[in-house]
């Protein structure tokens, strides 16, 4: 089930974040998004399996973050979360969703390409140790 994230989901989300990223967001960052309609989780049998955060930046829908717990990867949860983000963007009249992904993260780039995103630009030194590939998908 996909639903809006709540405060009680945050410990599981932070744990998942720590398992997923070399430079994870902290609890404070996630708290700032709680109850935001674009902060969604995928829950299965009472466990938080994944999350996505869709925000508005400069009048664009922007996928700020997405992660799937390692135990639940390769089960289409990421694609379901992306589809929900796309529907949310479309319902709010955003013509596309944009994101940045590390240039070195070919697995994530392949995931986004397989889900209808296309690479449109590169931002040098976007991350402390890497460039970013900007990707977009029309709603």
PyMOL commands that set and color helices and strands:
alter all, ss='L'
color gray80, all
select helices_A, chain A and resi 7-20+27-31+70-72+77-91+106-114
alter helices_A, ss='H'
color red, helices_A
select strands_A, chain A and resi 2-4+39-44+47-57+60-68+96-102+118-127+130-138
alter strands_A, ss='S'
color yellow, strands_A
deselect
rebuild
show_as cartoon
